[in-house]
Amino acid sequence: MAEISAKLVQELRQKTGAGMMDCKKALIENDGSIEAAIDWLRKKGIAKADKASSRIAAEGLVETYIQPDGKVGVLIEVNCQTDFVARNDAFKSLVKTLAQQAATADSVESLLAQPYIENSSLTVDEAIKQATATLGENIQVRRFVSYAPAAGTSGIVDSYIHTGGRVGVLVELGAKTESAASNEEFQSLAKNVAMQVAACPNVEYVSVDQIPAEFVQKEKDIEMGKDDLGNKPENIREKIVQGRIEKRLKEITLLDQPYIRDQSISIEDLMKQVQSKVGEDIQVKGFVRYVLGEGIEKQEVSFADEVAAQMGAK
């Protein structure tokens, strides 16, 4: 049997919100496998299927850049060590510039190698190192993504930043013609969809038909193994599980979400309303949602240790 460390138990707690003893038991039962332990806890009804709502976060900002014509958009996360620096105007300005610069890059590595648009005598990497020296903290471009309508297609890219740069969303909407893409209703829809994604942390797919079959099967296996179905006839279990699966899939699809501005309609209904106004089909081509520091484990240092380290450095 694998050794179950306190760190492993803590990791499972962060991912599931389950109690310490439940997490330890789940890991023991599944030979230390985090993923298997998550499924075990879900079958027992102890953990939710939702992504962890509380993760240890690094500091910094999530920022966006949208080209004036709406044809190119970038979502970027730049990390620093403290919230104090994240609120610094120099850091904010740097992140905005990096978001704009990333529109012409295809990876973090290629971005860092580019001439910096604010000072072409420096590379982006050198400009970041200068900012690190000035602000006194390690600064890293963690990730970015860019969207642009494919050649020969019409559409726009838009974004939304929430909670002061801690949550950011990038959305691409497609239309058949440029006249529809330039329509005010269409452009308003793009912004509203971006806001919707920001408000729905569990949404992963545009529609149910995009969900992989293996994901659906895994959810079915989990539901069929739940203790509350153990004594029910097979045909009844199938019906209950089917209902639960349908509910679960709608929870993670954008089009099935109740519209945050009008809970009486779904996002799919909203899109149909806009389609009738612009006179042609509209599609959500893609979306991405960044949460600042998501998945990054921040080193915990006690105040006393921090002071001691500072004193020792002098």
C-alpha positions as CSV (number, residue, x, y, z in Angstrom):
1,M,0.0,0.0,0.0
2,A,1.3,3.5,-0.9
3,E,2.2,5.8,1.9
4,I,-0.5,8.4,2.5
5,S,1.3,11.6,3.4
6,A,-0.3,14.7,5.0
7,K,0.5,16.7,1.8
8,L,-1.4,14.2,-0.3
9,V,-4.4,14.4,2.1
10,Q,-4.3,18.2,1.9
11,E,-4.2,18.2,-1.9
12,L,-7.3,16.0,-2.0
13,R,-9.0,18.3,0.5
14,Q,-8.3,21.3,-1.7
15,K,-9.7,19.5,-4.8
16,T,-12.9,18.2,-3.2
17,G,-13.7,20.1,0.0
18,A,-14.1,16.8,1.8
19,G,-13.1,16.3,5.5
20,M,-9.6,15.2,6.4
21,M,-10.5,11.7,7.6
22,D,-12.7,11.1,4.5
23,C,-9.8,12.2,2.3
24,K,-7.4,9.9,4.1
25,K,-9.7,6.9,3.9
26,A,-10.3,7.6,0.2
27,L,-6.6,7.6,-0.5
28,I,-6.1,4.4,1.5
29,E,-8.9,2.7,-0.4
30,N,-7.4,3.8,-3.8
31,D,-3.7,3.2,-3.1
32,G,-2.8,6.9,-3.0
33,S,-4.3,7.8,-6.4
34,I,-5.8,11.3,-6.3
35,E,-8.1,10.9,-9.3
36,A,-9.4,7.5,-8.1
37,A,-9.9,9.0,-4.6
38,I,-12.0,11.8,-6.1
39,D,-14.2,9.3,-7.9
40,W,-14.5,7.3,-4.7
41,L,-15.6,10.3,-2.6
42,R,-18.1,11.3,-5.3
43,K,-19.6,7.8,-5.3
44,K,-20.0,8.1,-1.5
45,G,-21.7,11.5,-2.0
46,I,-18.9,13.2,0.0
47,A,-17.4,15.3,-2.8
48,K,-19.0,17.4,-5.5
49,A,-18.2,17.1,-9.2
50,D,-17.5,20.8,-9.4
51,K,-14.0,22.1,-9.7
52,A,-12.5,23.1,-6.4
53,S,-13.9,26.5,-5.5
54,S,-10.9,27.4,-3.4
55,R,-7.4,27.0,-4.6
56,I,-4.2,28.3,-3.2
57,A,-3.5,31.3,-5.5
58,A,-0.4,33.1,-6.6
59,E,-0.7,36.8,-7.0
60,G,-0.7,39.0,-10.1
61,L,-3.2,39.9,-12.8
62,V,-5.4,38.4,-15.5
63,E,-5.7,40.9,-18.3
64,T,-7.1,41.1,-21.9
65,Y,-6.3,42.9,-25.1
66,I,-8.9,43.2,-27.8
67,Q,-7.8,44.7,-31.2
68,P,-10.0,47.8,-32.0
69,D,-11.8,45.9,-34.8
70,G,-12.5,43.0,-32.6
71,K,-10.7,40.5,-34.9
72,V,-8.0,39.5,-32.4
73,G,-8.2,39.0,-28.7
74,V,-5.7,37.9,-26.0
75,L,-6.2,36.6,-22.4
76,I,-3.0,36.6,-20.3
77,E,-2.0,35.8,-16.8
78,V,1.1,37.4,-15.3
79,N,2.2,36.4,-11.8
80,C,4.0,38.3,-9.1
81,Q,4.6,37.4,-5.4
82,T,2.3,39.8,-3.5
83,D,-1.0,41.5,-3.9
84,F,0.8,44.8,-3.1
85,V,2.8,44.6,-6.3
86,A,-0.2,43.4,-8.3
87,R,-1.9,46.7,-7.4
88,N,1.1,48.7,-8.4
89,D,0.5,51.0,-11.5
90,A,3.9,50.0,-13.0
91,F,3.0,46.3,-12.8
92,K,-0.5,46.9,-14.2
93,S,1.0,48.9,-17.1
94,L,3.5,46.1,-17.8
95,V,0.7,43.5,-17.9
96,K,-1.4,45.6,-20.3
97,T,1.5,45.9,-22.6
98,L,2.3,42.2,-22.5
99,A,-1.3,41.4,-23.3
100,Q,-1.1,43.6,-26.4
101,Q,2.3,42.1,-27.4
102,A,1.0,38.5,-27.0
103,A,-1.3,39.1,-29.9
104,T,1.6,38.4,-32.2
105,A,3.1,35.5,-30.3
106,D,2.2,31.8,-30.4
107,S,3.8,30.7,-27.1
108,V,5.2,32.2,-23.9
109,E,8.7,31.4,-25.2
110,S,8.2,33.2,-28.4
111,L,6.6,36.2,-26.6
112,L,9.6,36.5,-24.3
113,A,12.0,36.5,-27.3
114,Q,10.2,39.3,-29.1
115,P,11.5,42.9,-29.1
116,Y,9.5,44.8,-26.4
117,I,7.0,47.1,-28.0
118,E,7.7,49.9,-25.5
119,N,11.5,49.7,-26.0
120,S,12.7,47.7,-29.0
121,S,16.3,47.7,-27.7
122,L,15.1,45.1,-25.1
123,T,13.5,41.7,-25.5
124,V,10.2,41.1,-23.6
125,D,12.2,38.8,-21.3
126,E,14.7,41.6,-20.6
127,A,11.9,44.1,-19.9
128,I,10.4,41.8,-17.4
129,K,13.7,41.3,-15.7
130,Q,14.0,45.1,-15.4
131,A,10.6,45.3,-13.9
132,T,11.5,42.5,-11.5
133,A,14.6,44.5,-10.4
134,T,12.5,47.7,-10.0
135,L,9.5,46.2,-8.2
136,G,11.6,43.7,-6.1
137,E,9.5,40.7,-6.9
138,N,9.7,37.7,-9.3
139,I,7.5,38.4,-12.3
140,Q,6.5,35.6,-14.7
141,V,4.2,35.3,-17.7
142,R,2.4,32.2,-16.8
143,R,0.1,31.6,-19.8
144,F,-1.9,33.3,-22.5
145,V,-4.3,32.4,-25.3
146,S,-5.3,34.3,-28.4
147,Y,-8.4,34.1,-30.5
148,A,-9.1,35.3,-34.1
149,P,-11.8,34.3,-36.6
150,A,-10.3,31.9,-39.1
151,A,-9.4,33.2,-42.6
152,G,-12.5,33.5,-44.7
153,T,-14.9,33.5,-41.8
154,S,-16.7,36.3,-40.0
155,G,-17.0,37.1,-36.3
156,I,-15.6,39.0,-33.3
157,V,-13.6,38.4,-30.2
158,D,-14.5,40.0,-26.9
159,S,-13.5,39.7,-23.2
160,Y,-14.5,40.4,-19.6
161,I,-12.4,40.9,-16.5
162,H,-13.9,40.4,-13.1
163,T,-12.9,41.1,-9.5
164,G,-10.0,43.4,-10.3
165,G,-8.1,41.1,-12.6
166,R,-8.5,37.8,-10.7
167,V,-10.9,36.3,-13.3
168,G,-10.8,36.8,-17.0
169,V,-12.7,35.4,-20.0
170,L,-12.1,35.5,-23.7
171,V,-14.9,34.6,-26.2
172,E,-15.1,34.2,-29.9
173,L,-18.5,34.5,-31.7
174,G,-18.9,33.5,-35.3
175,A,-21.4,34.8,-37.9
176,K,-21.9,34.2,-41.6
177,T,-21.3,37.7,-42.8
178,E,-19.4,40.8,-41.8
179,S,-22.6,42.8,-41.7
180,A,-23.9,40.6,-38.9
181,A,-20.5,40.6,-37.1
182,S,-20.6,44.4,-37.1
183,N,-24.2,44.5,-35.8
184,E,-24.6,46.2,-32.4
185,E,-26.8,43.3,-31.1
186,F,-24.2,40.8,-32.1
187,Q,-21.4,42.7,-30.5
188,S,-23.4,43.2,-27.3
189,L,-24.1,39.4,-27.3
190,A,-20.3,38.7,-27.3
191,K,-19.8,40.9,-24.2
192,N,-22.8,39.3,-22.4
193,V,-21.5,35.7,-23.2
194,A,-18.1,36.7,-21.8
195,M,-19.8,37.9,-18.6
196,Q,-21.8,34.7,-18.4
197,V,-18.7,32.5,-18.6
198,A,-17.1,34.6,-15.9
199,A,-20.1,33.9,-13.7
200,C,-20.1,30.1,-14.4
201,P,-16.9,28.5,-13.1
202,N,-18.1,25.0,-13.9
203,V,-18.9,25.6,-17.5
204,E,-16.4,23.7,-19.8
205,Y,-18.2,23.1,-23.1
206,V,-20.4,25.2,-25.4
207,S,-23.0,22.5,-25.8
208,V,-23.8,18.9,-24.8
209,D,-22.8,17.5,-28.2
210,Q,-19.2,18.7,-27.6
211,I,-18.8,16.7,-24.4
212,P,-16.5,13.6,-25.0
213,A,-18.2,10.2,-24.8
214,E,-15.6,9.0,-22.4
215,F,-16.5,11.8,-20.0
216,V,-20.2,10.9,-20.2
217,Q,-19.4,7.2,-19.6
218,K,-17.2,8.1,-16.5
219,E,-20.1,10.1,-15.0
220,K,-22.5,7.2,-15.6
221,D,-20.1,4.8,-13.9
222,I,-19.8,7.1,-10.9
223,E,-23.6,7.6,-10.6
224,M,-24.3,3.8,-11.0
225,G,-21.8,3.1,-8.2
226,K,-23.4,5.5,-5.7
227,D,-24.6,3.9,-2.4
228,D,-28.1,5.4,-2.6
229,L,-28.9,3.3,-5.7
230,G,-27.7,0.0,-4.3
231,N,-31.1,-1.5,-3.4
232,K,-33.1,-0.3,-6.5
233,P,-34.1,-2.5,-9.4
234,E,-31.8,-2.2,-12.5
235,N,-34.4,-0.4,-14.7
236,I,-35.1,2.2,-12.0
237,R,-31.4,2.7,-11.5
238,E,-31.0,3.4,-15.2
239,K,-33.7,6.0,-15.2
240,I,-32.4,7.8,-12.1
241,V,-28.9,7.8,-13.5
242,Q,-30.0,9.1,-16.9
243,G,-31.8,12.0,-15.2
244,R,-28.7,12.8,-13.1
245,I,-26.4,12.6,-16.1
246,E,-28.6,15.0,-18.1
247,K,-28.6,17.4,-15.2
248,R,-24.8,17.1,-14.8
249,L,-24.1,17.7,-18.5
250,K,-26.2,20.8,-18.5
251,E,-24.3,22.2,-15.6
252,I,-21.1,22.2,-17.6
253,T,-22.4,23.5,-20.9
254,L,-22.7,27.2,-21.7
255,L,-25.8,27.1,-23.9
256,D,-27.8,25.4,-21.1
257,Q,-27.0,28.1,-18.5
258,P,-29.7,30.4,-17.2
259,Y,-28.8,33.9,-18.6
260,I,-27.4,35.9,-15.7
261,R,-29.4,39.0,-16.7
262,D,-32.7,37.2,-17.2
263,Q,-33.0,33.8,-15.4
264,S,-36.2,33.0,-17.3
265,I,-34.2,32.2,-20.5
266,S,-31.0,30.2,-21.3
267,I,-28.0,31.4,-23.2
268,E,-29.3,29.3,-26.1
269,D,-32.5,31.3,-26.0
270,L,-30.6,34.5,-25.9
271,M,-28.6,33.6,-28.9
272,K,-31.8,32.7,-30.8
273,Q,-33.2,36.1,-30.0
274,V,-30.1,37.8,-31.4
275,Q,-30.1,35.5,-34.4
276,S,-33.6,36.7,-35.3
277,K,-32.5,40.3,-35.1
278,V,-29.3,39.9,-37.3
279,G,-31.0,37.5,-39.6
280,E,-28.5,34.7,-39.6
281,D,-27.0,31.9,-37.5
282,I,-24.6,32.7,-34.7
283,Q,-22.1,30.4,-33.0
284,V,-20.0,30.4,-29.9
285,K,-16.7,29.3,-31.5
286,G,-14.8,29.1,-28.3
287,F,-14.2,30.5,-24.8
288,V,-11.6,30.3,-22.1
289,R,-11.7,31.4,-18.5
290,Y,-8.6,32.1,-16.4
291,V,-8.7,32.3,-12.6
292,L,-5.6,34.0,-11.1
293,G,-3.2,31.5,-9.6
294,E,-5.5,28.5,-10.4
295,G,-3.6,25.3,-9.7
296,I,-0.5,27.1,-8.4
297,E,0.5,26.1,-4.8
298,K,1.9,29.2,-3.0
299,Q,4.6,28.5,-0.4
300,E,3.2,29.1,3.1
301,V,5.7,31.1,5.3
302,S,4.8,32.1,8.8
303,F,5.2,35.8,9.7
304,A,7.8,34.9,12.3
305,D,9.8,32.9,9.7
306,E,9.6,35.7,7.2
307,V,10.9,38.3,9.7
308,A,13.7,35.9,10.7
309,A,14.7,35.5,7.1
310,Q,14.7,39.2,6.6
311,M,16.9,39.7,9.7
312,G,19.3,37.0,8.5
313,A,19.7,38.6,5.1
314,K,21.0,41.9,6.7
